[in-house]
Amino acid sequence: MSYSVGQVAGFAGVTVRTLHHYDEIGLLAPGGRSHAGHRRYSDADLDRLQQILFYRELGFPLDEVAALLDDPDADPRAHLRRQHELLTARIEKLQKMAAAVEHAMEARKMGINLTPEERFEVFGDKDPEQYAEEAEQRWGGTEEYAESQRRAARYTKDDWKRVQAEVDAWSERYQALMAAGEPPAGQAAMDLAEEHRRHICKWFYECSYELHQCLGAMYVSDERFKAFYDAMRPGLAEHLRDAITANAARHAREA
C-alpha cells in the first residue's frame, strides 16, 4: 500500500504544507513517487511520521527529532519507551494539578479550611509572589507598570473572569493554528499575535509593537514565561515570539 500526500495529511491531522516541509528538510522523505512524480508514502513512512508527531507534541525541535530518529543505535521500541516515559510524567503532573483543584473546590463547597501545606503542596518549591516582586523591580518605574496597576485595582471578580475567558479562547485558537502547521509569519499567526497585543492594550496598558516584541523575546528567554506558554502546546512560546516579530514587521510596512 502507498498513500498520497493528501491522504497522509488527512490521516495525521497535519497540513500538506507540513509534509512538504518535512520532505524538504529530509525529516520525512516519502518512499516512492507516482508515474506523475507525486509523493507516495508507505506504511514505514507513516510509522516514521507517527514518531515525528509524538516528539513534536512533547516539545522537541525538528533538528532534535531528526537526530533521534536517525540514530543508528536506537530502535523503534526505544523511541516508544522514551515517549511513553515523557508522556507519563506529563500526565502525572497534570493529574496532580487536577486533583488539587478538585480538592480545593470540594473543600470550599463544604466549608473546610485547608492547611497551608494542603493548599500549596502542588506547586512544590515555586513561589508565585516572587513574580509580582520581580515585576515591580523590573518595571516599577515605567508608565506601563503604573497603568497596569491602576487598571487591575479597579477590576472585579467578573472582570478577571472575562480576562481569563479571553485568554483561554485565544489559547485554543493558537493551539489549533499550530496543530494545523501554520507558520509564525503566516496571516493567521500574525492575526493572533495582533489579538494578543490588543488584549494587553485592552486590559493592562498600551502595548506598542516595539514593547510587544520585547515581551515576545522574554516569553522565550525567561523559563517561567516559556513554561506558561509551552504548557498550552510545546513550542508555542517560540512560535508566538516569531509571530509577534512578523506582525510588528507587517505593521511597519503598512504604516
Secondary structure, DSSP 4 states (H G I P E B T S, - for coil): --EEHHHHHHHHT--HHHHHHHHHTTSS--SEE-TTS-EEE-HHHHHHHHHHHHHHHTT--HHHHHHHHT-TT--HHHHHHHHHHHHHHHHHHHHHHHHHHHHHHHHHHHTPPPPHHHHHGGGTT--THHHHHHHHHHHTTSHHHHHHHHHHHH--HHHHHHHHHHHHHHHHHHHHHHHTT--TTSHHHHHHHHHHHHHHHHHT----HHHHHHHHHHHHHSHHHHHHHHHHSTTHHHHHHHHHHHHHHHHHHH-
